[in-house]
Amino acid sequence: MIRIDALWLCTQPLDMRAGAERLMAHVVHALGSARAHHGYLFANARATRIKLLVHDGFGVWCAARRLNAGRFVWPSESSAVTPLSLTQAQFDALVVGLPWERLPEMTVITRL
C-alpha cells in the first residue's frame, strides 16, 4: 500500500502527456521540493483527466484517471497560485466527480 500523508491539488492545467519527471519538476518549481508521502494532483485544461504523483521516499508513483463523461470539479487557475491542500474526504469526492469544495457545508441541512 502506498502511504499518503498529505494531498496537494495543483490548479494550473497540464498536458496529460507529461510523465513523472515533468510532473515532479512542476511540483519542485511550485513548492520548492517534493516531500516523501505527499501526493500531488494535476488535471488537463478540460478537467476530464487527472494524474496523481506520489513520492514514497524511494521513488515516484504516477497514476491517471480519465472520465468517459463529465468533468472533475476543479478550481480555476486564478483562484490559487500555490497548490491547495486536500483532506482524504475531499480527495475521495474529487476522484468520483462530486463537489469536493462544498463538503463541509453539505454535512449540515439548513433549509427544508
C-alpha positions in Angstrom: 0.0 0.0 0.0 1.2 3.5 -0.8 1.2 5.8 2.2 0.0 9.4 1.5 0.1 11.8 4.5 -0.9 14.9 2.6 -2.6 15.7 -0.7 -2.0 18.8 -2.8 -4.1 20.0 -5.7 -2.1 21.8 -8.4 -4.6 24.1 -10.1 -2.5 25.0 -13.2 -3.7 22.8 -16.1 -1.0 20.5 -17.5 -0.7 18.4 -20.7 -1.5 14.9 -19.6 1.2 13.5 -21.8 3.6 14.7 -19.1 5.3 11.9 -17.3 6.5 11.6 -13.7 9.7 13.7 -14.4 7.8 16.6 -15.8 5.2 16.5 -13.1 7.9 16.3 -10.4 9.6 19.4 -12.0 6.3 21.3 -11.7 5.9 20.3 -8.0 9.5 21.4 -7.2 9.0 24.7 -9.1 5.7 25.5 -7.4 6.6 24.3 -3.8 10.3 24.3 -3.7 10.5 20.5 -3.0 8.6 17.3 -3.2 8.1 15.7 0.2 8.0 12.0 0.9 4.5 10.5 1.4 2.8 13.6 -0.2 0.5 13.3 -3.2 0.2 15.9 -5.9 -2.9 16.1 -8.2 -2.9 17.6 -11.7 -5.6 18.0 -14.3 -5.8 18.8 -18.0 -7.3 22.1 -19.2 -10.8 20.5 -19.7 -10.7 18.7 -16.3 -11.5 15.4 -17.9 -8.3 13.7 -16.8 -6.2 13.8 -13.6 -2.9 12.4 -12.6 -1.7 11.7 -9.1 2.1 11.9 -8.4 3.3 10.4 -5.1 6.8 10.4 -3.7 7.1 7.4 -1.4 10.6 8.1 -0.1 12.3 5.7 -2.5 10.8 6.7 -5.8 7.8 8.2 -7.6 4.4 6.7 -8.4 2.2 8.2 -11.1 -1.4 7.2 -11.5 -4.0 8.5 -14.0 -7.8 8.7 -14.1 -9.9 9.6 -17.1 -13.7 10.3 -17.1 -15.8 8.9 -20.0 -18.4 11.7 -19.5 -18.4 14.9 -17.5 -15.6 16.7 -15.8 -13.8 16.7 -12.5 -14.7 19.6 -10.2 -11.5 21.7 -10.5 -10.8 25.2 -9.2 -9.8 27.8 -11.8 -6.1 28.5 -12.1 -6.6 32.1 -11.0 -8.2 31.1 -7.7 -5.0 29.7 -6.2 -1.4 30.4 -7.1 0.1 27.6 -5.0 -1.3 24.1 -4.7 -4.2 23.6 -2.3 -4.2 21.1 0.5 -6.9 18.4 0.4 -8.4 16.2 3.0 -8.9 12.5 2.4 -12.7 13.1 2.1 -12.2 15.9 -0.4 -9.9 13.6 -2.5 -12.4 10.8 -2.4 -15.1 13.1 -3.6 -13.0 14.7 -6.3 -12.0 11.5 -8.0 -15.6 10.4 -8.4 -16.7 13.9 -9.6 -18.5 15.2 -6.6 -18.4 18.9 -5.4 -15.4 18.3 -3.0 -15.1 22.1 -2.3 -18.5 22.1 -0.6 -18.2 19.0 1.6 -18.3 20.9 4.9 -21.5 22.8 4.1 -23.1 19.6 2.7 -22.9 17.9 6.0 -25.5 20.2 7.6 -29.0 20.8 6.4 -30.1 24.4 6.9 -33.2 24.6 4.7 -36.3 22.4 4.2 
